[in-house]
């Protein structure tokens, strides 16, 4: 297994090398300029659309609010707890700064993804609205680019088993064992039963579960994190300074921390940031394509909030808690680092983190099952839905038994391979996104919307 792990590490280093990092950040910056930073300037407008998005405003399968919750169910997961801890544990506090940067640029990417997904979506034989990178490549770029859409769908159907299944199941099992002493086999059986029961109900049941679980657990986790920060309020300014300083200067080894270069901090921050918010991967637009909305841009303003909430809010809380409590330079790694940070202030803080991780990971498994299923359906037809769900459930116990380090490396590789065709398509369709954005935010159109 050590040789296999080394092979994965070599491939991961190549996939997440300078080219991919520049591509992700570069496309985010390019799209931000194209839409004149609407993704940042219109954050309040996006929240307004989110609040009103509990009811349908056009054709679609699920409500706009539910589409965002489905998207968030897949993004708010182990990346927000384990991923942040791993990034800081390997790249130092500066990794959090690069996560913030990737999120600010990623909001434009997520916006463009959703706009294209709704604009180019289709209805399948079941009458469901389906979309995502494979569809906006096919319908937006033409037959000469079909290979690119097929490439994305292939990587997407496979990537789900890593980022959305094995990683999540593995983290749940580890957390249950550490916090509650639950045997991994028991965790595997329970997860298989719960996930299987929800998947039988299709996208509407998945969205309804996410609609209730995601807001409740996210608010509970954020509240606990805020308590830890308030209890360490005097250390917060120094922690923020350390985050910014460490992003541009190497961090020396201290305690259990092995030291980090600027490049390592950048790489870990962007890679874990993308793993967490999935901006650029092309996964979230698969959910937003199903939204009942009357305008692609309207849903785009809702979609970009996913990155804002996931990284700039949830990941920031986790990262700052780890830094202000000083556990980042200790011996604990991964989920144990997050647990130690919360446990330093809150009674049973480790169990609070474990419960958050369990719920987050559970909803991520559900959300990504939908993504992978739609990718497989694009390649092989809708008849693959049930077999894909069976394979998805079967992967859960396998993921629990795979060594954690290998799981994370495999997930990183598949993430990078999935992102490349999607980012290429977004650049080629940037003109369409810009045109639709200008039309929607034209004064005359906004006046009509206000009168609705």
N, C-alpha and C positions, 0 to 999 in steps of 0.2 A: 504493500500500500504506500510505502514511503516513496518508491520510484514513481508510482502513479501520481502522487501528490506533487512531486517535483515537476512532472510533465505539465500538470495543470497550472502550476505556478509560472512556468516558462510561457505557456500560451496566454495566461492572464496578463502577464507583463507586456506581451506583444499587443494584445487586443486593447489594453488600456494604456498604451504608450502615448507619446506626445501627439500623434496624429489624431487619435480618437478624442483625447481631451480637448485639443484645439477645435475639432469638428463640433463637439457638443457646445462648448462655450462660444465658438465663432458663429454657429447657426443661431444660437440664442440672441447674440448681439445683433446679428444681421436682421433677424425678424423684429427685434425691438425697435431698430431704426426704421424699418419698413412701415411699421404701424405707429410710428412716432411715440413709442413708449406708452401706448394705450394700456398695456398690461400692468403698468404701475400707476398711471394717472387715473385709471378708471376702477381702482379697487373698491371704493365706496359704491360705485354703480353696480359692480359685480355682486356685492353683498345684498344690494337692493333686489337684484334679479334672483338671487338665491332665495331670499325670503319669500318672494312672490312665486317662486318656482315650485311650490308644493302642489300646485294645480297645473294641469296641462294647458298649453297655449297654442297647440297645433298638432300636426300628425306626429305619431311616435308610439313607442311601446310602453315606456315608463315616464313618470313625471320628471321634469328637469332636476328637481331637488334630489329625487331618488337616484338619478344618473350620477350626480356628484357623490352621493353617499356610496354608491356602488364603486365609483372610482376611488374614493377615499378608503373604502374597505380593503381595496387591493394595495393601496400605497401606505396607509398607516399600519405598520406591522413591526416585524423585528428590526427593520431598518431604523426606526425611530428610537429604539431602545438598545438593541444589540449592535446595529450598524453604526450608530453614533459613538458608542463606547469603543468599538473596534477601530473606528477612524481616529479617535483621539488617542487610544492606546498605542497605535502604530505611528500615526503622523503627528502626534502632539496637539496641543490646543489650537494651533494654526489651522488644522483641518476643518474646524468649525467655521472659520472665516470663509474658506473656499466653498463650504457647503452653502453658506449664505449667498455668495456670489453666483454659484450655479443655480440657486433658486430664483434669484432676481431675474437672471437671463432666461431661466427655464419657464418662468411664467408666460413669456412671449411665445415660447415653443409650445407650451400646453394650450395656449389660446389658439395658435395657428392649427394645431392638431385637431381641436374640436371643431373649428370653423370648417376645415376641409372635410372632416368626418360627416358632419350634418349636411353640408352642401352636396357631397357626392354619394350619399348613402343610397341603399336599395331596400326593397322588400323581398324577403325570401318566400319560398313556397308555403311557409306557415303563416305568412302575413306579418312577420316580425320585421322591424326596421333593423338592418345590419349595416355596419360601416367600419371604418378604420383605415389604416395605411394601405392595406391591400386593395380596398375599394377606391380610395381616392387616387391611388396610382393607376388603377385600371381605367377609371372613368375620367380622370383629370389629365393623365399623361398619354393615354392611348395605347394601342396594341403593341407598339414597339417597346413599351416598358412593362409588359405583363410579367416578364421574368423577374423584375424587381419586386413586384407585388407578391409573386409566388415565393421569392426568397424571404421576404418579411414573414409571410404566413408560415413558412416552414420553421424559421427560427422562433417565431412567436409560439407555435404549438409545442415546440420542445422546451423553450425557455421557461414556460409556465411550470414545468415539472421541477425546475431548480429554484428560481426566485419565488414562485408562488406556492410551492408545495413542500419540497424536501427541506428547504431552509426554515420554513415556518414550523413544520412538524418537529424538526430537530430541536429548534429553540424552545418549543412548548414542552417537549419531553425533558429537556435539560432543566428548564425552570421548575417544572413540577417535581422533579427529583430533588433539586437543591432546596426549594422552599417548603415542600410538603412531604418529601420522602416517598413519592408515588413511583412505583416501578414503571419503567419505560414501556413494558408490554401492556400494562393497563391503560396508559395514556394512548398508546397506539389503537387499542380496541375502541376506546371511547371516542377518539377523534374520527375513526372510520365510520362509526355509527352516526355521529352527529352530522358530519359532512355529507354522508350518503343520504340522510333523511332530507336535508335541505336541497341538495342537487336534484332530487326527483321532481321538485316543484318548478324548475326552470328559472329563467331570469327574473320573473316577477317575485318569486319567493325569495330569491337571493337578495334582490333590491329591498324588499320589505324587512328582511332580517338586518341588513346593513343600515337601513333607515333608523332603526331603533337602537341597535348595539353601538354603532360608531359614535354618534353624538354623546351618548351616556358615558362610555368608557373614556373617550377623549377628554371630556370635561372633568371627569374624576381624576384622571392622570395629571392633567394640567393643574388642577387645584392642589394636588399633593406636591407637585413640583414647585408651585408658587410658595407653598408653606416653607419648603426647604430653602428657597432663595431668600425669603423674608427673614428667616432665622440666621442667614449668613449675609445679610444685606451689606454689612461693612466690607465684605470681601468681594462683592459684585463688581464695583468699578475696576478693581485691580485685575479681576478675572477677564473682563472685557478688553482691557489694555493688553493682557497676556495673549489673548486670542489674536488680536490684530498684529502685535509684535511678532508672534511666533509664525505668522503667515509669511513673513518676509525675512526672517532670520532663522538659521538652524537652531534646534533645541538640543541642548546637551543631555546626556544620560543622567538620570537622577532617580534614586530609589529603585523601583521595579521597571522604570521607563528606560528603554534602550537607546533613546536619542532619535532625532529625525532631521532629515534635510528638508529644504524648502520644497523640492520636487516631490518628496514623499508626502508631505503635508498636502500639497496641491492634488496629487493623485488620489490619496485616500479621501480627501474632502469631496472632490468631484465625483469619484466612483461611488462612494457611499451616499452622496447627495442624490445622484441619479437613481441608485438602488432604492432610496427612500421615496422620492417624489415622482420618479419614473418619467420626468419631463424629457422628451426626446426619444424614449423607447418606443412610443407608438401604441402603448397598451391602453391608456386612459381614453383615447378617442373611440375605442371599440365600445366602451360604455356610453359615452356621450352621444354616439350615433343613434342610440335607441331612445333618446330623450324626445318627449312630446313638445316640440318647440316650433315656432313659426319663422325663426330666423337663425341662421348659423352663427352670426355674431353674438346674438343674445346668449346662446349656449356657450360660446367661447368665453364670454366674460364670467360665466359661472365656472367653467372648467379651470380657468387660470387660478381660481381661489384654492384649488386642490393643492397646488404647489406652495402657495402662501401658507395655508393652514398646516400642511404636512411638515415643511422644512423650517420656515421662518417662525413658526409658533411651536409645534410639538418638538421638533429636533433641537431647537434652541433651548427649550426648557431642559431637556435631557442633558445636552452638552454643558450648559452653564451650571447645572446641579453637580455634574461630575467634576467640573473645574473648581468651583467655589469650595467644595468639601475636601479637595485635595486628593481624592482617590485616584485621579488620572495618573499619578506618578507612583502608585503602589503596585502591589503584586497582582491584584485582581484584574481579570480580563473579561471582555465580552459582557454577557448579562450579569455576571458577578460584580463587575465594576459599577453598573447602574444600581444594582441591589445594595451594594455597600454604600453608595452615595445617599440613597434615600434612607437607608437604615441608620445612618449617622445622626439623623435628626428625628425621624418619625418612628414611633413604636411599630414594629412589624413592617417596616418600610420595604424590606425585601419581598414580603408577601404581596404588598401593594403593587410593586413592579411586576411580580410574577403574574398576578391576576390581570394586569393591563396587557402584559405580553401575550397571555393565553387568549384573551378576547381579540386583541389586534391580529394575532397570527391566525386565529380561527376565521375571522372575516376576510383576511387576505387570501386564505386558501379558497374561500368561496368566490371572491371576486376574480381571482386569476383562473379559476376553473372555467368561468364564462369567457374570458379572453382566449384561453387556449382552445376551447371548444369552437369558437367562431373562426379562429385561424385554421383549425383542422377542417371545419365545414367549408371554408373557402376553397381549400385544396381538393377535398374529396367528396363534398356534398353534405347535406344536412343529415344523411343517414348515419354519419359518424358520431352524432351527438351522444347516443347512449353508450357505444363502445368507449368513447373518449372519457366519459364520466366514470365508467368502470375502471379504466386504466388510472384515472386520476385518484380514485379512492385507494386503489391497490398500491400507489406510490407512497402513501402516507407512512405505513410501517417501514418501508424500505428506507425512506428519508431519515427516519428516527435512528436507524442502525448505522448509517453512513457517518464516518468521522466528520466533525464539524468543519474543520479547516478545509477539507476537500469539497464539502458542500458549498461553502462560501466562494471558493475559487471557481467552481463550475458555474455557479450563478452569475458571477462577474463576467465570465467569458460569454455566456449566452446573452447577457444584457447588452454587451458591446456589439455582438453580431446582429442582434435584433435592432439596435439603434441606427446602424449605418444606412440601410436602405430607406428607413423612415426619414432620416435627416436629409438625404439626397432628394427625396420627394418633396419635402417642405421647402427646400431652396427653389426647386423648379416650379412650385405652385405659389411661391411668395407673392407673385403679381396678382393672383386671384384673391388671396387673403387681404392684400392691401386694398384692392378695389372694393371688396365687400365691406371692409371696415370703413372706408371713406363714405360709402353709400349709406351705411347704417347710422353713422354719427353725423351725417349732414343735418344742419339745423331744421330743415323742413321735415325730415323723417322723425327726428326726436320730438318735434312738436306734435306730430300725429300720434306717436307712442304715448306721450303725456296725456293726450285726450282720450285714450282708450279706457 
